[in-house]
Amino acid sequence: MKQNKELDQILQEALSPDKEPDEWLNQKILRRAKETNNMDKKLRRRIPAAAFATALVLSVGSVSAFAAWHYLAPDKVAEVLDEPGLMQAFKSKDAMTIDESQTYGDLKITVLGIVSGRDLSKYVVEEGLNNSKTYVVTAIENVDGTPIDFEKSSDVIVSPLVKGLKPWQCNVYTMGGGSSSTIENGIEYRITECDSVEMFADKGLYISVSDGAPSSNAYQYNEKTGEITRNESYKGINALFNLPIDKSKADPEAAEKYLKEMEEAMTSDDDTDEEDELKNTLMDKVAAWDGKEVEKNADLLEELTQILTPDKDGIAHSSAYKLGNSGSVGKGQFSVKDYFEGKKVGETIVFSIVNGDTEDEVYIDTYTLNDDGTVTLKVYHYSEKK
């Protein structure tokens, strides 16, 4: 791909820890990231600009092999997340087992496996440039064995990287990424989806796991060799795993076309910026509402209402449900005690706000604590065109 020097400079500067991206970069990358699609409800939210800039202060740790019995197999993770197509794909000969762990500070990250293909997931991210997708399964856990929580891991980004392409140019954000997560036995299991990386198999591939978008501070790029390495002095999470995909799967012609389309998408001056600005203005407006204002202003989707009963550990689980035609789906779990700490029975909290199918609509999820200890999940739809 012919490198766009202006774009490269903007990306590299904007993704440095001491500087937030400007609005242009934020909207461009968020549009491509499509994080609101195919994500666990606890994680499905707009990524704030700070997520690209703020690093967690954790010390760099060690790399080690892991005991496979300790984790769910990738196909079991897909089964828990109600992904039968992916479950079968991870059982097939096309799937690769990685089984490698790296520890940074008090977090341990394990890449379990990877598979690529078409029509594997029920909830495909729609804004990618390629119909073929790659799915990476990772496990994120506390080193001390205490249960992980989504608040702690929500800034951790799993991303493919390509040798010969700068990490801040080609990553999960620019490759139509999204993810689904669940917590099982205190460990977060995440399936990260993006456009297929197999076309780049002849270049060399990596999986990065970092506290924010892959940046020039977390990873070093060798201009001569194209090698990507960890910045050993980075005071945060910057795991890097080699991805040994069969080079025969490479498609240089498709890769060249893909990179050209990616660059055009990142630099085009179209109407999408205006639409994104409207979306984010709308989300900011709705984010200021409390439960009563949501009930007053938005339309309740009664068919999606669920009564959630906490398990013995106080964790409530919601069943999968689809939001509009965009492919966004809800399914997740949360600690009732943590969410309603200091709250009274009958109080409602706004749990998440998700972009709708068009720029002038959003979906809003609320939780209400009931007197019997259960929680009522309600989903509302709000449109500016009412």
C-alpha beads as a LAMMPS data file, in Angstrom:
LAMMPS data file: protein, C-alpha beads

386 atoms
385 bonds

1 atom types
1 bond types

-500.0 500.0 xlo xhi
-500.0 500.0 ylo yhi
-500.0 500.0 zlo zhi

Masses

1 110.0

Atoms # bond

1 1 1 0.000 0.000 0.000
2 1 1 1.306 3.456 -0.777
3 1 1 1.673 5.048 2.627
4 1 1 -0.249 8.249 3.257
5 1 1 2.311 10.298 5.235
6 1 1 -0.238 12.792 6.482
7 1 1 -2.521 10.026 7.756
8 1 1 0.444 8.222 9.301
9 1 1 1.496 11.348 11.181
10 1 1 -2.031 12.031 12.430
11 1 1 -2.468 8.469 13.641
12 1 1 0.916 8.239 15.311
13 1 1 0.541 11.547 17.111
14 1 1 -3.072 10.988 18.123
15 1 1 -2.429 7.565 19.600
16 1 1 0.354 8.722 21.916
17 1 1 -0.515 8.426 25.645
18 1 1 -0.244 12.146 26.384
19 1 1 -2.603 13.318 23.672
20 1 1 -6.240 12.625 22.811
21 1 1 -7.154 12.100 19.142
22 1 1 -8.757 15.023 17.412
23 1 1 -12.443 14.699 16.498
24 1 1 -11.651 13.730 12.899
25 1 1 -9.535 10.770 13.943
26 1 1 -11.931 9.725 16.688
27 1 1 -14.902 9.581 14.339
28 1 1 -12.997 7.892 11.516
29 1 1 -11.662 5.101 13.705
30 1 1 -14.850 4.637 15.687
31 1 1 -16.798 4.282 12.475
32 1 1 -14.422 1.588 11.264
33 1 1 -14.179 -0.117 14.647
34 1 1 -17.953 -0.732 14.929
35 1 1 -17.459 -1.704 18.559
36 1 1 -21.190 -1.452 19.142
37 1 1 -21.772 -4.525 16.989
38 1 1 -21.516 -8.093 18.256
39 1 1 -20.380 -7.206 21.753
40 1 1 -21.285 -8.478 25.176
41 1 1 -23.699 -6.017 26.753
42 1 1 -21.282 -5.089 29.491
43 1 1 -18.729 -4.061 26.903
44 1 1 -20.899 -2.806 24.079
45 1 1 -20.533 0.930 24.275
46 1 1 -18.976 3.785 22.396
47 1 1 -15.228 3.913 22.984
48 1 1 -14.330 7.274 24.540
49 1 1 -11.416 9.217 23.103
50 1 1 -9.481 8.523 26.285
51 1 1 -9.450 4.823 25.433
52 1 1 -6.993 5.635 22.658
53 1 1 -4.697 7.642 24.875
54 1 1 -4.737 6.641 28.530
55 1 1 -2.434 3.810 29.583
56 1 1 -2.945 1.679 32.669
57 1 1 0.057 1.921 34.974
58 1 1 1.056 -1.728 35.129
59 1 1 4.510 -3.229 35.119
60 1 1 5.698 -5.411 32.270
61 1 1 5.623 -9.081 33.124
62 1 1 6.745 -12.421 31.795
63 1 1 5.874 -14.798 28.997
64 1 1 5.007 -18.407 29.716
65 1 1 3.235 -21.480 28.428
66 1 1 -0.059 -22.355 30.106
67 1 1 -1.879 -25.379 31.395
68 1 1 -4.590 -26.053 28.814
69 1 1 -6.927 -27.708 31.293
70 1 1 -7.242 -24.419 33.154
71 1 1 -9.244 -22.789 30.337
72 1 1 -12.316 -23.413 28.248
73 1 1 -11.456 -24.587 24.743
74 1 1 -12.228 -22.074 21.955
75 1 1 -15.193 -24.134 20.740
76 1 1 -16.628 -24.152 24.281
77 1 1 -16.275 -20.374 24.471
78 1 1 -18.213 -20.101 21.208
79 1 1 -20.860 -22.432 22.621
80 1 1 -21.265 -20.332 25.784
81 1 1 -21.641 -17.211 23.610
82 1 1 -24.345 -18.936 21.543
83 1 1 -22.261 -19.135 18.368
84 1 1 -22.895 -22.617 16.909
85 1 1 -21.170 -21.792 13.609
86 1 1 -18.021 -20.675 15.369
87 1 1 -18.201 -23.655 17.705
88 1 1 -18.016 -26.020 14.739
89 1 1 -15.325 -23.912 13.053
90 1 1 -13.094 -24.122 16.124
91 1 1 -13.473 -27.897 16.051
92 1 1 -12.396 -28.074 12.395
93 1 1 -8.922 -28.613 10.939
94 1 1 -8.871 -24.982 9.821
95 1 1 -8.714 -23.740 13.408
96 1 1 -5.357 -23.109 15.064
97 1 1 -4.552 -23.567 18.733
98 1 1 -2.165 -20.926 20.119
99 1 1 -2.088 -21.724 23.863
100 1 1 0.317 -18.979 24.904
101 1 1 0.142 -16.688 27.938
102 1 1 1.778 -13.392 28.857
103 1 1 1.518 -11.588 32.183
104 1 1 1.552 -7.824 32.680
105 1 1 1.148 -6.400 36.162
106 1 1 -1.825 -8.133 37.769
107 1 1 -3.382 -9.310 34.484
108 1 1 -2.671 -12.544 32.656
109 1 1 -3.613 -12.786 28.983
110 1 1 -3.838 -16.034 27.047
111 1 1 -4.474 -16.401 23.330
112 1 1 -6.344 -19.688 23.008
113 1 1 -7.072 -20.073 19.321
114 1 1 -7.954 -18.540 15.977
115 1 1 -10.060 -19.424 12.960
116 1 1 -11.054 -17.637 9.759
117 1 1 -13.885 -18.089 7.299
118 1 1 -17.181 -16.824 5.942
119 1 1 -20.580 -16.900 7.623
120 1 1 -19.229 -18.404 10.839
121 1 1 -20.942 -16.023 13.266
122 1 1 -24.608 -15.173 13.691
123 1 1 -23.692 -11.586 14.423
124 1 1 -21.206 -10.462 11.816
125 1 1 -19.858 -6.922 12.090
126 1 1 -21.277 -5.269 8.993
127 1 1 -18.846 -2.437 8.297
128 1 1 -15.754 -4.458 7.474
129 1 1 -14.219 -4.328 4.014
130 1 1 -14.090 -8.105 3.681
131 1 1 -16.815 -10.752 4.017
132 1 1 -14.315 -13.306 5.279
133 1 1 -13.634 -12.865 9.006
134 1 1 -11.019 -13.873 11.543
135 1 1 -12.007 -14.820 15.109
136 1 1 -9.496 -14.824 17.964
137 1 1 -10.333 -16.314 21.370
138 1 1 -8.504 -14.903 24.384
139 1 1 -8.720 -15.392 28.137
140 1 1 -8.154 -12.442 30.487
141 1 1 -7.747 -13.067 34.207
142 1 1 -6.333 -11.718 37.436
143 1 1 -2.980 -13.183 38.353
144 1 1 -4.041 -13.615 41.985
145 1 1 -6.996 -15.782 40.982
146 1 1 -9.718 -13.346 42.039
147 1 1 -12.637 -13.039 39.582
148 1 1 -12.093 -10.560 36.766
149 1 1 -14.700 -7.876 36.125
150 1 1 -15.554 -6.092 32.901
151 1 1 -14.746 -2.699 34.377
152 1 1 -11.146 -3.805 34.741
153 1 1 -10.792 -5.458 31.349
154 1 1 -12.940 -3.163 29.194
155 1 1 -9.937 -1.077 28.093
156 1 1 -7.983 -4.153 27.017
157 1 1 -7.978 -4.351 23.213
158 1 1 -7.210 -7.527 21.269
159 1 1 -6.002 -6.743 17.764
160 1 1 -4.284 -8.369 14.784
161 1 1 -1.139 -6.668 13.499
162 1 1 0.610 -7.217 10.171
163 1 1 4.353 -7.216 9.557
164 1 1 5.205 -4.401 7.180
165 1 1 2.218 -2.283 8.247
166 1 1 2.372 0.163 11.136
167 1 1 0.360 -0.992 14.193
168 1 1 -1.529 2.313 14.399
169 1 1 -2.571 2.002 10.742
170 1 1 -3.685 -1.608 10.413
171 1 1 -5.407 -3.029 13.484
172 1 1 -8.775 -4.155 14.824
173 1 1 -10.135 -0.599 14.605
174 1 1 -9.384 -0.181 10.911
175 1 1 -10.286 -3.801 10.089
176 1 1 -13.955 -3.647 11.065
177 1 1 -13.492 -5.115 14.533
178 1 1 -15.946 -6.133 17.223
179 1 1 -16.045 -8.591 20.108
180 1 1 -18.177 -10.743 22.411
181 1 1 -17.285 -11.572 26.005
182 1 1 -18.412 -13.740 28.877
183 1 1 -17.050 -14.468 32.342
184 1 1 -16.788 -18.100 33.353
185 1 1 -15.255 -19.142 36.697
186 1 1 -13.792 -15.676 37.167
187 1 1 -12.039 -15.576 33.780
188 1 1 -13.157 -13.352 30.915
189 1 1 -13.309 -15.161 27.591
190 1 1 -13.417 -12.906 24.568
191 1 1 -13.997 -13.620 20.891
192 1 1 -12.600 -10.787 18.786
193 1 1 -13.775 -10.521 15.201
194 1 1 -12.215 -8.570 12.347
195 1 1 -11.733 -8.812 8.603
196 1 1 -9.762 -11.932 7.701
197 1 1 -6.018 -11.689 8.229
198 1 1 -5.262 -14.750 6.093
199 1 1 -4.642 -12.600 2.997
200 1 1 -1.550 -11.239 4.818
201 1 1 -0.177 -14.672 5.765
202 1 1 2.956 -14.254 3.626
203 1 1 3.905 -11.021 5.400
204 1 1 3.916 -12.226 9.001
205 1 1 1.147 -11.761 11.551
206 1 1 0.799 -10.930 15.230
207 1 1 -1.893 -10.684 17.876
208 1 1 -1.478 -7.695 20.168
209 1 1 -3.288 -7.252 23.473
210 1 1 -2.928 -3.744 24.866
211 1 1 -4.580 -1.213 27.148
212 1 1 -6.057 0.806 24.307
213 1 1 -5.556 0.967 20.564
214 1 1 -2.123 -0.279 19.403
215 1 1 0.057 2.838 19.529
216 1 1 3.567 3.922 18.660
217 1 1 4.345 4.039 22.372
218 1 1 3.246 0.480 23.144
219 1 1 4.801 -1.086 20.036
220 1 1 7.875 -0.316 17.963
221 1 1 7.907 -0.505 14.196
222 1 1 11.095 -1.140 12.224
223 1 1 10.884 0.910 9.032
224 1 1 13.505 -1.245 7.272
225 1 1 12.292 -4.746 8.112
226 1 1 8.629 -4.113 8.900
227 1 1 9.046 -6.022 12.168
228 1 1 6.757 -5.085 15.065
229 1 1 8.079 -5.498 18.584
230 1 1 7.001 -4.586 22.112
231 1 1 8.315 -1.390 23.606
232 1 1 10.042 -2.825 26.672
233 1 1 9.906 0.519 28.476
234 1 1 6.148 0.911 28.052
235 1 1 4.461 1.025 31.460
236 1 1 1.280 -0.714 30.503
237 1 1 -0.138 -3.772 28.765
238 1 1 1.491 -4.461 25.408
239 1 1 1.410 -8.215 24.874
240 1 1 2.483 -9.471 21.462
241 1 1 1.973 -12.996 20.131
242 1 1 3.282 -14.398 16.862
243 1 1 0.562 -15.862 14.686
244 1 1 1.833 -18.844 12.644
245 1 1 -0.715 -18.917 9.816
246 1 1 0.066 -21.100 6.771
247 1 1 1.637 -18.832 4.142
248 1 1 -0.213 -20.690 1.390
249 1 1 -3.377 -18.937 2.579
250 1 1 -1.962 -15.570 1.498
251 1 1 -3.611 -13.587 -1.289
252 1 1 -1.319 -10.635 -2.185
253 1 1 -3.711 -9.278 -4.792
254 1 1 -6.645 -9.258 -2.356
255 1 1 -4.396 -7.752 0.327
256 1 1 -3.331 -4.893 -1.933
257 1 1 -6.938 -4.161 -2.867
258 1 1 -7.994 -4.324 0.789
259 1 1 -5.317 -1.884 1.934
260 1 1 -6.225 0.534 -0.839
261 1 1 -9.880 0.442 0.223
262 1 1 -8.857 0.886 3.874
263 1 1 -6.830 3.980 3.055
264 1 1 -9.655 5.418 0.987
265 1 1 -12.118 4.772 3.826
266 1 1 -9.858 6.490 6.345
267 1 1 -9.164 9.546 4.203
268 1 1 -12.392 10.029 2.243
269 1 1 -14.331 13.260 2.720
270 1 1 -17.856 11.926 2.579
271 1 1 -21.069 12.507 4.482
272 1 1 -20.265 9.908 7.123
273 1 1 -18.483 12.397 9.361
274 1 1 -21.668 14.433 9.618
275 1 1 -23.684 11.309 10.397
276 1 1 -21.188 10.243 13.077
277 1 1 -21.317 13.689 14.644
278 1 1 -25.102 13.448 14.820
279 1 1 -24.902 9.963 16.314
280 1 1 -22.451 10.960 18.990
281 1 1 -24.370 14.134 19.811
282 1 1 -27.483 11.995 20.209
283 1 1 -25.662 9.481 22.411
284 1 1 -24.321 12.269 24.601
285 1 1 -27.841 13.645 24.965
286 1 1 -29.345 10.296 25.936
287 1 1 -26.412 9.469 28.236
288 1 1 -27.492 12.348 30.478
289 1 1 -30.935 10.794 31.074
290 1 1 -31.847 8.854 34.177
291 1 1 -34.291 5.941 34.223
292 1 1 -37.371 8.165 34.490
293 1 1 -36.318 10.295 31.523
294 1 1 -35.697 7.199 29.427
295 1 1 -39.161 5.884 30.293
296 1 1 -40.708 9.257 29.439
297 1 1 -38.887 9.941 26.165
298 1 1 -38.232 6.545 24.597
299 1 1 -40.432 3.676 23.418
300 1 1 -40.323 0.448 25.407
301 1 1 -39.710 -2.699 23.340
302 1 1 -41.832 -4.935 25.533
303 1 1 -40.919 -8.151 23.749
304 1 1 -37.293 -7.739 24.869
305 1 1 -38.039 -7.348 28.591
306 1 1 -36.314 -9.947 30.767
307 1 1 -36.470 -10.788 34.474
308 1 1 -32.949 -11.744 35.562
309 1 1 -32.431 -13.933 38.618
310 1 1 -28.943 -13.756 40.177
311 1 1 -27.108 -17.052 40.689
312 1 1 -25.515 -18.157 43.967
313 1 1 -22.616 -15.761 43.353
314 1 1 -24.919 -12.796 42.772
315 1 1 -24.339 -12.761 39.017
316 1 1 -27.318 -12.067 36.742
317 1 1 -27.278 -13.408 33.192
318 1 1 -29.238 -11.967 30.267
319 1 1 -30.265 -13.998 27.217
320 1 1 -29.275 -12.924 23.704
321 1 1 -31.487 -10.412 21.941
322 1 1 -31.083 -8.505 18.696
323 1 1 -31.336 -4.730 18.358
324 1 1 -32.820 -3.536 15.072
325 1 1 -31.298 -4.658 11.792
326 1 1 -27.717 -3.605 12.507
327 1 1 -26.595 -6.915 13.967
328 1 1 -26.030 -5.505 17.448
329 1 1 -26.859 -8.138 19.994
330 1 1 -27.165 -8.233 23.754
331 1 1 -26.033 -11.098 25.931
332 1 1 -24.037 -10.828 29.098
333 1 1 -23.763 -10.938 32.846
334 1 1 -23.093 -8.573 35.722
335 1 1 -22.804 -8.459 39.484
336 1 1 -26.101 -7.244 40.936
337 1 1 -24.361 -6.165 44.144
338 1 1 -21.812 -4.052 42.285
339 1 1 -24.329 -2.409 39.975
340 1 1 -26.868 -1.577 42.661
341 1 1 -24.505 -0.762 45.518
342 1 1 -26.061 2.127 47.399
343 1 1 -29.273 1.874 45.348
344 1 1 -32.768 1.222 46.631
345 1 1 -35.330 -1.346 45.519
346 1 1 -37.225 0.069 42.550
347 1 1 -34.347 2.242 41.335
348 1 1 -33.497 2.104 37.648
349 1 1 -30.039 2.593 36.148
350 1 1 -29.252 3.238 32.491
351 1 1 -26.997 0.344 31.565
352 1 1 -25.946 1.059 27.983
353 1 1 -26.717 3.133 24.907
354 1 1 -26.204 1.611 21.469
355 1 1 -26.301 3.213 18.032
356 1 1 -29.307 2.200 15.963
357 1 1 -29.654 1.373 12.275
358 1 1 -29.709 5.052 11.307
359 1 1 -27.861 8.107 12.575
360 1 1 -30.884 9.540 14.378
361 1 1 -31.792 6.598 16.619
362 1 1 -30.402 4.686 19.586
363 1 1 -31.306 1.753 21.796
364 1 1 -31.211 2.146 25.566
365 1 1 -30.991 -0.671 28.112
366 1 1 -32.042 -0.169 31.720
367 1 1 -31.870 -2.315 34.855
368 1 1 -34.382 -2.049 37.699
369 1 1 -33.836 -3.709 41.077
370 1 1 -36.900 -5.626 42.285
371 1 1 -37.867 -6.312 45.905
372 1 1 -37.303 -10.056 45.493
373 1 1 -33.675 -9.520 44.443
374 1 1 -34.291 -10.038 40.732
375 1 1 -33.484 -7.419 38.115
376 1 1 -35.742 -6.297 35.268
377 1 1 -33.959 -5.609 32.000
378 1 1 -35.859 -3.290 29.676
379 1 1 -34.869 -2.158 26.190
380 1 1 -36.037 1.163 24.765
381 1 1 -35.840 2.707 21.309
382 1 1 -35.414 6.438 20.836
383 1 1 -35.447 8.328 17.520
384 1 1 -34.998 12.035 16.806
385 1 1 -37.558 11.675 13.989
386 1 1 -40.479 11.111 16.360

Bonds

1 1 1 2
2 1 2 3
3 1 3 4
4 1 4 5
5 1 5 6
6 1 6 7
7 1 7 8
8 1 8 9
9 1 9 10
10 1 10 11
11 1 11 12
12 1 12 13
13 1 13 14
14 1 14 15
15 1 15 16
16 1 16 17
17 1 17 18
18 1 18 19
19 1 19 20
20 1 20 21
21 1 21 22
22 1 22 23
23 1 23 24
24 1 24 25
25 1 25 26
26 1 26 27
27 1 27 28
28 1 28 29
29 1 29 30
30 1 30 31
31 1 31 32
32 1 32 33
33 1 33 34
34 1 34 35
35 1 35 36
36 1 36 37
37 1 37 38
38 1 38 39
39 1 39 40
40 1 40 41
41 1 41 42
42 1 42 43
43 1 43 44
44 1 44 45
45 1 45 46
46 1 46 47
47 1 47 48
48 1 48 49
49 1 49 50
50 1 50 51
51 1 51 52
52 1 52 53
53 1 53 54
54 1 54 55
55 1 55 56
56 1 56 57
57 1 57 58
58 1 58 59
59 1 59 60
60 1 60 61
61 1 61 62
62 1 62 63
63 1 63 64
64 1 64 65
65 1 65 66
66 1 66 67
67 1 67 68
68 1 68 69
69 1 69 70
70 1 70 71
71 1 71 72
72 1 72 73
73 1 73 74
74 1 74 75
75 1 75 76
76 1 76 77
77 1 77 78
78 1 78 79
79 1 79 80
80 1 80 81
81 1 81 82
82 1 82 83
83 1 83 84
84 1 84 85
85 1 85 86
86 1 86 87
87 1 87 88
88 1 88 89
89 1 89 90
90 1 90 91
91 1 91 92
92 1 92 93
93 1 93 94
94 1 94 95
95 1 95 96
96 1 96 97
97 1 97 98
98 1 98 99
99 1 99 100
100 1 100 101
101 1 101 102
102 1 102 103
103 1 103 104
104 1 104 105
105 1 105 106
106 1 106 107
107 1 107 108
108 1 108 109
109 1 109 110
110 1 110 111
111 1 111 112
112 1 112 113
113 1 113 114
114 1 114 115
115 1 115 116
116 1 116 117
117 1 117 118
118 1 118 119
119 1 119 120
120 1 120 121
121 1 121 122
122 1 122 123
123 1 123 124
124 1 124 125
125 1 125 126
126 1 126 127
127 1 127 128
128 1 128 129
129 1 129 130
130 1 130 131
131 1 131 132
132 1 132 133
133 1 133 134
134 1 134 135
135 1 135 136
136 1 136 137
137 1 137 138
138 1 138 139
139 1 139 140
140 1 140 141
141 1 141 142
142 1 142 143
143 1 143 144
144 1 144 145
145 1 145 146
146 1 146 147
147 1 147 148
148 1 148 149
149 1 149 150
150 1 150 151
151 1 151 152
152 1 152 153
153 1 153 154
154 1 154 155
155 1 155 156
156 1 156 157
157 1 157 158
158 1 158 159
159 1 159 160
160 1 160 161
161 1 161 162
162 1 162 163
163 1 163 164
164 1 164 165
165 1 165 166
166 1 166 167
167 1 167 168
168 1 168 169
169 1 169 170
170 1 170 171
171 1 171 172
172 1 172 173
173 1 173 174
174 1 174 175
175 1 175 176
176 1 176 177
177 1 177 178
178 1 178 179
179 1 179 180
180 1 180 181
181 1 181 182
182 1 182 183
183 1 183 184
184 1 184 185
185 1 185 186
186 1 186 187
187 1 187 188
188 1 188 189
189 1 189 190
190 1 190 191
191 1 191 192
192 1 192 193
193 1 193 194
194 1 194 195
195 1 195 196
196 1 196 197
197 1 197 198
198 1 198 199
199 1 199 200
200 1 200 201
201 1 201 202
202 1 202 203
203 1 203 204
204 1 204 205
205 1 205 206
206 1 206 207
207 1 207 208
208 1 208 209
209 1 209 210
210 1 210 211
211 1 211 212
212 1 212 213
213 1 213 214
214 1 214 215
215 1 215 216
216 1 216 217
217 1 217 218
218 1 218 219
219 1 219 220
220 1 220 221
221 1 221 222
222 1 222 223
223 1 223 224
224 1 224 225
225 1 225 226
226 1 226 227
227 1 227 228
228 1 228 229
229 1 229 230
230 1 230 231
231 1 231 232
232 1 232 233
233 1 233 234
234 1 234 235
235 1 235 236
236 1 236 237
237 1 237 238
238 1 238 239
239 1 239 240
240 1 240 241
241 1 241 242
242 1 242 243
243 1 243 244
244 1 244 245
245 1 245 246
246 1 246 247
247 1 247 248
248 1 248 249
249 1 249 250
250 1 250 251
251 1 251 252
252 1 252 253
253 1 253 254
254 1 254 255
255 1 255 256
256 1 256 257
257 1 257 258
258 1 258 259
259 1 259 260
260 1 260 261
261 1 261 262
262 1 262 263
263 1 263 264
264 1 264 265
265 1 265 266
266 1 266 267
267 1 267 268
268 1 268 269
269 1 269 270
270 1 270 271
271 1 271 272
272 1 272 273
273 1 273 274
274 1 274 275
275 1 275 276
276 1 276 277
277 1 277 278
278 1 278 279
279 1 279 280
280 1 280 281
281 1 281 282
282 1 282 283
283 1 283 284
284 1 284 285
285 1 285 286
286 1 286 287
287 1 287 288
288 1 288 289
289 1 289 290
290 1 290 291
291 1 291 292
292 1 292 293
293 1 293 294
294 1 294 295
295 1 295 296
296 1 296 297
297 1 297 298
298 1 298 299
299 1 299 300
300 1 300 301
301 1 301 302
302 1 302 303
303 1 303 304
304 1 304 305
305 1 305 306
306 1 306 307
307 1 307 308
308 1 308 309
309 1 309 310
310 1 310 311
311 1 311 312
312 1 312 313
313 1 313 314
314 1 314 315
315 1 315 316
316 1 316 317
317 1 317 318
318 1 318 319
319 1 319 320
320 1 320 321
321 1 321 322
322 1 322 323
323 1 323 324
324 1 324 325
325 1 325 326
326 1 326 327
327 1 327 328
328 1 328 329
329 1 329 330
330 1 330 331
331 1 331 332
332 1 332 333
333 1 333 334
334 1 334 335
335 1 335 336
336 1 336 337
337 1 337 338
338 1 338 339
339 1 339 340
340 1 340 341
341 1 341 342
342 1 342 343
343 1 343 344
344 1 344 345
345 1 345 346
346 1 346 347
347 1 347 348
348 1 348 349
349 1 349 350
350 1 350 351
351 1 351 352
352 1 352 353
353 1 353 354
354 1 354 355
355 1 355 356
356 1 356 357
357 1 357 358
358 1 358 359
359 1 359 360
360 1 360 361
361 1 361 362
362 1 362 363
363 1 363 364
364 1 364 365
365 1 365 366
366 1 366 367
367 1 367 368
368 1 368 369
369 1 369 370
370 1 370 371
371 1 371 372
372 1 372 373
373 1 373 374
374 1 374 375
375 1 375 376
376 1 376 377
377 1 377 378
378 1 378 379
379 1 379 380
380 1 380 381
381 1 381 382
382 1 382 383
383 1 383 384
384 1 384 385
385 1 385 386
